[in-house]
Amino acid sequence: MPKDIGQIVKALELKYDKNGLITAVVQDVRTKEVLMVAYMNEESLGITLKEQRTCFYSRSRQTLWRKGETSGHVQKVKKVLYDCDKDCLLIAVEQEGAACHTGERSCFYREITTD
């Protein structure tokens, strides 16, 4: 059995894209509501598992960022799952405050209508 978080992450043999990223869907552990979608690299996944709070990789800034580091709206990780193809993560969290940078609880607050 791997001894440290880095070894655990490597042993999963997740399928990262050509930029070394994997999609991470964040879901409220109690309500199952999808709160947001972000990206992780191997390092941010390791930090997430170690600290038990979400850490992502910003594609636009090309740097790691911890959810809530400026807003205080932290996501406490309760469970991390990966799909059958090993190319997507589902992270069940306890959300403190809003998940969306706009102040909305979820990033998915706009609906497409055809009326």
OpenMM code with the backbone's topology and positions (N, CA, C; nanometers):
from openmm import Vec3, app, unit

residues = "MET PRO LYS ASP ILE GLY GLN ILE VAL LYS ALA LEU GLU LEU LYS TYR ASP LYS ASN GLY LEU ILE THR ALA VAL VAL GLN ASP VAL ARG THR LYS GLU VAL LEU MET VAL ALA TYR MET ASN GLU GLU SER LEU GLY ILE THR LEU LYS GLU GLN ARG THR CYS PHE TYR SER ARG SER ARG GLN THR LEU TRP ARG LYS GLY GLU THR SER GLY HIS VAL GLN LYS VAL LYS LYS VAL LEU TYR ASP CYS ASP LYS ASP CYS LEU LEU ILE ALA VAL GLU GLN GLU GLY ALA ALA CYS HIS THR GLY GLU ARG SER CYS PHE TYR ARG GLU ILE THR THR ASP".split()
positions = [
    Vec3(0.0850, -0.1185, 0.0000),
    Vec3(0.0000, 0.0000, 0.0000),
    Vec3(0.0890, 0.1240, 0.0000),
    Vec3(0.0574, 0.2229, -0.0830),
    Vec3(0.1380, 0.3462, -0.0862),
    Vec3(0.1409, 0.4139, 0.0500),
    Vec3(0.2527, 0.4803, 0.0792),
    Vec3(0.2717, 0.5378, 0.2117),
    Vec3(0.2325, 0.6851, 0.2210),
    Vec3(0.2385, 0.7573, 0.1119),
    Vec3(0.2043, 0.8992, 0.1211),
    Vec3(0.1024, 0.9366, 0.0144),
    Vec3(0.0477, 1.0564, 0.0284),
    Vec3(-0.0569, 1.1038, -0.0634),
    Vec3(-0.0088, 1.1026, -0.2087),
    Vec3(0.1134, 1.1488, -0.2332),
    Vec3(0.1675, 1.1508, -0.3689),
    Vec3(0.1695, 1.0120, -0.4306),
    Vec3(0.2075, 0.9130, -0.3527),
    Vec3(0.2095, 0.7754, -0.4023),
    Vec3(0.0683, 0.7241, -0.4275),
    Vec3(-0.0245, 0.7627, -0.3409),
    Vec3(-0.1642, 0.7220, -0.3591),
    Vec3(-0.2180, 0.7789, -0.4899),
    Vec3(-0.1940, 0.9079, -0.5129),
    Vec3(-0.2425, 0.9733, -0.6351),
    Vec3(-0.1828, 0.9068, -0.7589),
    Vec3(-0.0536, 0.8794, -0.7576),
    Vec3(0.0111, 0.8143, -0.8724),
    Vec3(-0.0435, 0.6730, -0.8943),
    Vec3(-0.0676, 0.6010, -0.7858),
    Vec3(-0.1155, 0.4630, -0.7955),
    Vec3(-0.2553, 0.4540, -0.8576),
    Vec3(-0.3320, 0.5618, -0.8521),
    Vec3(-0.4660, 0.5611, -0.9119),
    Vec3(-0.4607, 0.5498, -1.0636),
    Vec3(-0.3495, 0.5942, -1.1232),
    Vec3(-0.3317, 0.5940, -1.2684),
    Vec3(-0.4466, 0.6653, -1.3396),
    Vec3(-0.4795, 0.7849, -1.2877),
    Vec3(-0.5840, 0.8654, -1.3494),
    Vec3(-0.5390, 0.9121, -1.4873),
    Vec3(-0.6346, 0.9390, -1.5742),
    Vec3(-0.6052, 0.9828, -1.7108),
    Vec3(-0.6224, 1.1340, -1.7200),
    Vec3(-0.5123, 1.2038, -1.7136),
    Vec3(-0.5116, 1.3489, -1.7261),
    Vec3(-0.5076, 1.3842, -1.8748),
    Vec3(-0.5578, 1.5026, -1.9098),
    Vec3(-0.5540, 1.5440, -2.0505),
    Vec3(-0.4119, 1.5841, -2.0906),
    Vec3(-0.3953, 1.6319, -2.2128),
    Vec3(-0.2624, 1.6651, -2.2648),
    Vec3(-0.1949, 1.7771, -2.1855),
    Vec3(-0.2741, 1.8542, -2.1095),
    Vec3(-0.2192, 1.9607, -2.0256),
    Vec3(-0.1974, 1.9159, -1.8818),
    Vec3(-0.2181, 1.7866, -1.8563),
    Vec3(-0.1985, 1.7327, -1.7220),
    Vec3(-0.3141, 1.7615, -1.6280),
    Vec3(-0.4336, 1.7846, -1.6840),
    Vec3(-0.5498, 1.8204, -1.6028),
    Vec3(-0.6593, 1.7148, -1.6106),
    Vec3(-0.7400, 1.7111, -1.5060),
    Vec3(-0.8562, 1.6224, -1.5000),
    Vec3(-0.9741, 1.7062, -1.4515),
    Vec3(-1.0925, 1.6816, -1.5086),
    Vec3(-1.2134, 1.7529, -1.4703),
    Vec3(-1.2568, 1.7088, -1.3310),
    Vec3(-1.2965, 1.8063, -1.2487),
    Vec3(-1.3444, 1.7781, -1.1139),
    Vec3(-1.4827, 1.8410, -1.0962),
    Vec3(-1.5829, 1.7565, -1.0781),
    Vec3(-1.7190, 1.8011, -1.0516),
    Vec3(-1.7352, 1.8054, -0.8999),
    Vec3(-1.7798, 1.9213, -0.8489),
    Vec3(-1.7948, 1.9382, -0.7045),
    Vec3(-1.9435, 1.9353, -0.6706),
    Vec3(-1.9776, 1.8504, -0.5738),
    Vec3(-2.1169, 1.8251, -0.5390),
    Vec3(-2.1366, 1.8398, -0.3882),
    Vec3(-2.2506, 1.8965, -0.3483),
    Vec3(-2.2843, 1.9054, -0.2066),
    Vec3(-2.3081, 1.7643, -0.1536),
    Vec3(-2.2414, 1.7280, -0.0468),
    Vec3(-2.2483, 1.5915, 0.0057),
    Vec3(-2.3886, 1.5565, 0.0547),
    Vec3(-2.4632, 1.6545, 0.1043),
    Vec3(-2.5971, 1.6263, 0.1576),
    Vec3(-2.7052, 1.6317, 0.0494),
    Vec3(-2.7093, 1.7391, -0.0276),
    Vec3(-2.8185, 1.7598, -0.1236),
    Vec3(-2.7913, 1.6978, -0.2600),
    Vec3(-2.6670, 1.6654, -0.2887),
    Vec3(-2.6228, 1.6120, -0.4188),
    Vec3(-2.6255, 1.7182, -0.5290),
    Vec3(-2.6500, 1.8441, -0.4935),
    Vec3(-2.6499, 1.9538, -0.5912),
    Vec3(-2.5091, 1.9723, -0.6476),
    Vec3(-2.4994, 1.9878, -0.7799),
    Vec3(-2.3706, 2.0173, -0.8420),
    Vec3(-2.3409, 2.1642, -0.8151),
    Vec3(-2.2276, 2.1902, -0.7518),
    Vec3(-2.1915, 2.3264, -0.7131),
    Vec3(-2.1026, 2.3949, -0.8158),
    Vec3(-2.0097, 2.3208, -0.8727),
    Vec3(-1.9163, 2.3793, -0.9675),
    Vec3(-1.8389, 2.2693, -1.0401),
    Vec3(-1.7711, 2.3106, -1.1455),
    Vec3(-1.6790, 2.2233, -1.2188),
    Vec3(-1.5480, 2.2983, -1.2316),
    Vec3(-1.4392, 2.2316, -1.2022),
    Vec3(-1.3072, 2.2932, -1.2113),
    Vec3(-1.2094, 2.1866, -1.2596),
    Vec3(-1.0829, 2.2191, -1.2576),
    Vec3(-0.9795, 2.1268, -1.3053),
    Vec3(-0.8737, 2.1069, -1.1982),
    Vec3(-0.8184, 1.9882, -1.1977),
    Vec3(-0.7110, 1.9550, -1.1046),
    Vec3(-0.5951, 1.8963, -1.1828),
    Vec3(-0.4760, 1.9159, -1.1288),
    Vec3(-0.3613, 1.8408, -1.1774),
    Vec3(-0.3215, 1.7463, -1.0641),
    Vec3(-0.2175, 1.6697, -1.0854),
    Vec3(-0.1768, 1.5725, -0.9843),
    Vec3(-0.1450, 1.6404, -0.8502),
    Vec3(-0.0789, 1.7557, -0.8572),
    Vec3(-0.0414, 1.8271, -0.7353),
    Vec3(-0.1641, 1.8783, -0.6590),
    Vec3(-0.2593, 1.9391, -0.7299),
    Vec3(-0.3765, 1.9927, -0.6599),
    Vec3(-0.4632, 1.8806, -0.6023),
    Vec3(-0.4695, 1.7664, -0.6691),
    Vec3(-0.5418, 1.6522, -0.6132),
    Vec3(-0.4738, 1.6050, -0.4850),
    Vec3(-0.3417, 1.5979, -0.4861),
    Vec3(-0.2682, 1.5587, -0.3658),
    Vec3(-0.2937, 1.6544, -0.2504),
    Vec3(-0.2934, 1.7842, -0.2787),
    Vec3(-0.3211, 1.8850, -0.1753),
    Vec3(-0.4628, 1.8685, -0.1233),
    Vec3(-0.5579, 1.8468, -0.2132),
    Vec3(-0.6978, 1.8274, -0.1741),
    Vec3(-0.7119, 1.7092, -0.0798),
    Vec3(-0.6490, 1.5989, -0.1129),
    Vec3(-0.6576, 1.4794, -0.0281),
    Vec3(-0.5887, 1.5011, 0.1061),
    Vec3(-0.4764, 1.5682, 0.1045),
    Vec3(-0.4009, 1.5912, 0.2281),
    Vec3(-0.4722, 1.6893, 0.3210),
    Vec3(-0.5200, 1.8011, 0.2656),
    Vec3(-0.5806, 1.9061, 0.3477),
    Vec3(-0.7300, 1.8867, 0.3711),
    Vec3(-0.7925, 1.7973, 0.2944),
    Vec3(-0.9364, 1.7735, 0.3018),
    Vec3(-1.0185, 1.8993, 0.2756),
    Vec3(-0.9666, 1.9842, 0.1872),
    Vec3(-1.0394, 2.0991, 0.1325),
    Vec3(-0.9930, 2.1135, -0.0110),
    Vec3(-1.0803, 2.1648, -0.0961),
    Vec3(-1.0496, 2.1632, -0.2389),
    Vec3(-0.9392, 2.2600, -0.2784),
    Vec3(-0.8575, 2.2112, -0.3687),
    Vec3(-0.7509, 2.2884, -0.4321),
    Vec3(-0.7578, 2.2537, -0.5803),
    Vec3(-0.7573, 2.3541, -0.6651),
    Vec3(-0.7720, 2.3337, -0.8090),
    Vec3(-0.6554, 2.3946, -0.8846),
    Vec3(-0.6550, 2.3719, -1.0144),
    Vec3(-0.5568, 2.4340, -1.1023),
    Vec3(-0.6303, 2.5306, -1.1934),
    Vec3(-0.5878, 2.6557, -1.1938),
    Vec3(-0.6481, 2.7575, -1.2792),
    Vec3(-0.5850, 2.7516, -1.4173),
    Vec3(-0.6658, 2.7226, -1.5171),
    Vec3(-0.6149, 2.7178, -1.6545),
    Vec3(-0.5782, 2.8567, -1.7046),
    Vec3(-0.6528, 2.9577, -1.6637),
    Vec3(-0.6256, 3.0933, -1.7128),
    Vec3(-0.5032, 3.1557, -1.6466),
    Vec3(-0.4868, 3.1310, -1.5175),
    Vec3(-0.3715, 3.1875, -1.4459),
    Vec3(-0.2529, 3.0923, -1.4395),
    Vec3(-0.2781, 2.9667, -1.4749),
    Vec3(-0.1769, 2.8608, -1.4709),
    Vec3(-0.1100, 2.8508, -1.3340),
    Vec3(-0.1952, 2.8403, -1.2330),
    Vec3(-0.1463, 2.8275, -1.0958),
    Vec3(-0.2486, 2.7524, -1.0110),
    Vec3(-0.2044, 2.7016, -0.8983),
    Vec3(-0.2948, 2.6358, -0.8043),
    Vec3(-0.3759, 2.7402, -0.7292),
    Vec3(-0.4991, 2.7036, -0.6910),
    Vec3(-0.5785, 2.7905, -0.6045),
    Vec3(-0.6664, 2.7055, -0.5145),
    Vec3(-0.6730, 2.7467, -0.3902),
    Vec3(-0.7559, 2.6790, -0.2917),
    Vec3(-0.8903, 2.7504, -0.2838),
    Vec3(-0.9975, 2.6741, -0.2977),
    Vec3(-1.1307, 2.7320, -0.2910),
    Vec3(-1.1492, 2.7978, -0.1548),
    Vec3(-1.1857, 2.9251, -0.1574),
    Vec3(-1.2117, 2.9981, -0.0340),
    Vec3(-1.0937, 3.0744, 0.0211),
    Vec3(-0.9786, 3.0698, -0.0467),
    Vec3(-0.8606, 3.1369, 0.0086),
    Vec3(-0.8782, 3.2880, 0.0176),
    Vec3(-0.9606, 3.3466, -0.0690),
    Vec3(-0.9861, 3.4907, -0.0585),
    Vec3(-1.1284, 3.5194, -0.0102),
    Vec3(-1.2244, 3.4343, -0.0463),
    Vec3(-1.3646, 3.4586, -0.0100),
    Vec3(-1.4025, 3.4014, 0.1258),
    Vec3(-1.3290, 3.3004, 0.1712),
    Vec3(-1.3668, 3.2307, 0.2945),
    Vec3(-1.4715, 3.1229, 0.2714),
    Vec3(-1.5141, 3.1036, 0.1468),
    Vec3(-1.6162, 3.0050, 0.1125),
    Vec3(-1.5498, 2.8704, 0.0833),
    Vec3(-1.5090, 2.8051, 0.1880),
    Vec3(-1.4296, 2.6821, 0.1820),
    Vec3(-1.5164, 2.5609, 0.1500),
    Vec3(-1.4571, 2.4649, 0.0812),
    Vec3(-1.5216, 2.3365, 0.0548),
    Vec3(-1.4472, 2.2284, 0.1325),
    Vec3(-1.5131, 2.1740, 0.2342),
    Vec3(-1.4540, 2.0654, 0.3129),
    Vec3(-1.4835, 1.9330, 0.2433),
    Vec3(-1.3786, 1.8632, 0.2059),
    Vec3(-1.3920, 1.7393, 0.1290),
    Vec3(-1.4361, 1.6246, 0.2193),
    Vec3(-1.5428, 1.5576, 0.1755),
    Vec3(-1.5952, 1.4418, 0.2475),
    Vec3(-1.5673, 1.3114, 0.1748),
    Vec3(-1.5596, 1.3202, 0.0399),
    Vec3(-1.5365, 1.1992, -0.0400),
    Vec3(-1.4866, 1.2405, -0.1768),
    Vec3(-1.3925, 1.1633, -0.2321),
    Vec3(-1.3458, 1.1842, -0.3694),
    Vec3(-1.3626, 1.0524, -0.4446),
    Vec3(-1.4377, 1.0597, -0.5539),
    Vec3(-1.4597, 0.9423, -0.6384),
    Vec3(-1.4040, 0.9700, -0.7770),
    Vec3(-1.3733, 0.8646, -0.8515),
    Vec3(-1.3336, 0.8817, -0.9908),
    Vec3(-1.4153, 0.7864, -1.0760),
    Vec3(-1.4376, 0.8248, -1.2022),
    Vec3(-1.5266, 0.7479, -1.2878),
    Vec3(-1.4581, 0.6241, -1.3455),
    Vec3(-1.5381, 0.5456, -1.4176),
    Vec3(-1.4914, 0.4178, -1.4713),
    Vec3(-1.3779, 0.4328, -1.5722),
    Vec3(-1.3723, 0.5461, -1.6418),
    Vec3(-1.2651, 0.5706, -1.7378),
    Vec3(-1.1426, 0.6354, -1.6746),
    Vec3(-1.1520, 0.6690, -1.5475),
    Vec3(-1.0444, 0.7335, -1.4717),
    Vec3(-1.0061, 0.8701, -1.5278),
    Vec3(-1.1053, 0.9397, -1.5887),
    Vec3(-1.0738, 1.0704, -1.6463),
    Vec3(-1.1616, 1.1840, -1.5936),
    Vec3(-1.2307, 1.1588, -1.4825),
    Vec3(-1.3142, 1.2620, -1.4214),
    Vec3(-1.3297, 1.2309, -1.2727),
    Vec3(-1.3272, 1.3367, -1.1916),
    Vec3(-1.3432, 1.3227, -1.0472),
    Vec3(-1.4777, 1.3778, -1.0033),
    Vec3(-1.5334, 1.3202, -0.8986),
    Vec3(-1.6519, 1.3725, -0.8319),
    Vec3(-1.6118, 1.3952, -0.6874),
    Vec3(-1.6220, 1.5207, -0.6436),
    Vec3(-1.5781, 1.5558, -0.5092),
    Vec3(-1.6990, 1.5992, -0.4276),
    Vec3(-1.7310, 1.5219, -0.3261),
    Vec3(-1.8432, 1.5529, -0.2373),
    Vec3(-1.7907, 1.6397, -0.1234),
    Vec3(-1.8541, 1.7552, -0.1054),
    Vec3(-1.8040, 1.8529, -0.0086),
    Vec3(-1.9146, 1.9058, 0.0817),
    Vec3(-1.8724, 1.9619, 0.1945),
    Vec3(-1.9560, 2.0500, 0.2755),
    Vec3(-1.9171, 2.1896, 0.2334),
    Vec3(-2.0104, 2.2615, 0.1745),
    Vec3(-1.9835, 2.3955, 0.1239),
    Vec3(-2.0106, 2.4984, 0.2325),
    Vec3(-1.9134, 2.5835, 0.2585),
    Vec3(-1.9309, 2.6957, 0.3507),
    Vec3(-1.9480, 2.8213, 0.2665),
    Vec3(-2.0686, 2.8787, 0.2655),
    Vec3(-2.0943, 2.9968, 0.1842),
    Vec3(-2.1219, 2.9590, 0.0397),
    Vec3(-2.0983, 3.0541, -0.0492),
    Vec3(-2.1258, 3.0351, -0.1919),
    Vec3(-2.0138, 2.9562, -0.2598),
    Vec3(-2.0521, 2.8741, -0.3573),
    Vec3(-1.9513, 2.8025, -0.4364),
    Vec3(-1.9064, 2.8859, -0.5554),
    Vec3(-1.9965, 2.9687, -0.6082),
    Vec3(-1.9674, 3.0463, -0.7282),
    Vec3(-1.9034, 3.1810, -0.6935),
    Vec3(-1.8112, 3.2238, -0.7770),
    Vec3(-1.7446, 3.3523, -0.7546),
    Vec3(-1.8403, 3.4705, -0.7672),
    Vec3(-1.9600, 3.4462, -0.8234),
    Vec3(-2.0601, 3.5532, -0.8360),
    Vec3(-2.1390, 3.5727, -0.7071),
    Vec3(-2.1205, 3.4812, -0.6126),
    Vec3(-2.1951, 3.4867, -0.4871),
    Vec3(-2.3125, 3.3897, -0.4828),
    Vec3(-2.3399, 3.3229, -0.5950),
    Vec3(-2.4467, 3.2222, -0.5993),
    Vec3(-2.3998, 3.0946, -0.5288),
    Vec3(-2.4952, 3.0201, -0.4743),
    Vec3(-2.4606, 2.8951, -0.4060),
    Vec3(-2.3925, 2.7979, -0.5020),
    Vec3(-2.4453, 2.7870, -0.6248),
    Vec3(-2.3913, 2.6986, -0.7271),
    Vec3(-2.3548, 2.7800, -0.8498),
    Vec3(-2.2574, 2.7344, -0.9242),
    Vec3(-2.2234, 2.7992, -1.0511),
    Vec3(-2.3319, 2.7748, -1.1560),
    Vec3(-2.4194, 2.6770, -1.1308),
    Vec3(-2.5243, 2.6403, -1.2256),
    Vec3(-2.6568, 2.7023, -1.1823),
    Vec3(-2.6671, 2.8326, -1.1963),
    Vec3(-2.7877, 2.9046, -1.1553),
    Vec3(-2.8624, 2.9649, -1.2736),
    Vec3(-2.8112, 2.9492, -1.3955),
    Vec3(-2.8773, 3.0034, -1.5149),
    Vec3(-2.9310, 2.8894, -1.5998),
    Vec3(-3.0534, 2.9053, -1.6446),
    Vec3(-3.1193, 2.8007, -1.7224),
    Vec3(-3.1412, 2.8472, -1.8661),
    Vec3(-3.1189, 2.7581, -1.9600),
    Vec3(-3.1489, 2.7842, -2.1001),
    Vec3(-3.2956, 2.7493, -2.1230),
    Vec3(-3.3717, 2.8438, -2.1729),
    Vec3(-3.5125, 2.8177, -2.2038),
    Vec3(-3.5356, 2.8383, -2.3526),
    Vec3(-3.6363, 2.7723, -2.4034),
    Vec3(-3.6681, 2.7837, -2.5460),
    Vec3(-3.8031, 2.8481, -2.5683),
    Vec3(-3.8591, 2.9095, -2.4672),
    Vec3(-3.9896, 2.9761, -2.4789),
    Vec3(-3.9807, 3.1038, -2.5576),
] * unit.nanometer
topology = app.Topology()
chain = topology.addChain("A")
for resn in residues:
    res = topology.addResidue(resn, chain)
    for name in ("N", "CA", "C"):
        topology.addAtom(name, app.Element.getBySymbol(name[0]), res)
